[in-house]
Amino acid sequence: MEMAVTDHMKLERKEGLLVLTLANPDGNRIGLGVLTGLRAALVELKRPETRAVLLRGEGPVFSYGQT
């Protein structure tokens, strides 16, 4: 099941795997939207069924810098 945590991050749970996808259209810069998404995702990390986390970037750039 995939859901948007913020406009800049998606979260998907597959069995024990938590997939966090940076989905910021301007190249996944680390800014307020991404940081807000990471903070919201911390709740999911604490769940006992989470066994591994995959952080990935949508588009041609994984991530860079800050805004």
N, C-alpha and C positions, 0 to 999 in steps of 0.2 A: 504494500500500500504506500503510495507516494503522497506527500502533502507539502504544501509550501509553508515554511516556518516564517519567512518574511518574503518580500519581493525579490530578495537577493540570495535566498537559500532554500533548497528543497531537502526534505528528509524522507527516506524510504527505509522500511524495515523488512528484511528478508530473513526469516527464522531468527538466528542469533546475531545477524549482521545488521548494523546500523550504517546506512549510506548517507553521508552529508554531501550535497552537491552545491558548490558555489555557482550561482546563476545570475551574476551581475552583468547586464548587457554591455557595460563599458570595459570589459576585460577582467572582471573579477577582482578589482582593486579592493584591498582591505580598508573598508570605510565603515561608517556607522551601520549601514544595512547588513553587512556581513557580520560585524561584531554583535549586533542585536540577534541575528540568526544563530550564531554560535552560543550565545547566552541561553537562548530558548532551547537549544538542542541539549544543553547540559542536563536538563530534566530527563531526557531520554537515555542519556548515558548512565544515569543512576539506576535504571530499571534492571532487575536481576537477570532478565532474559538477554540482555545485551552482552555478547561475548567478544565482539570485535567491531571496530569502527573503520570505515573507509571514507577518506576525505578526497573528493575529486572536483575538478573544475569543468564547467560546461563551456564549450566553444574552444577556440584555438589556443587560448592562454589559460594556464592553470590559475595563477594569481600573481599579483605584483603590488608593491608599494602600499601606500595609504593615501587617503583623501583628506 
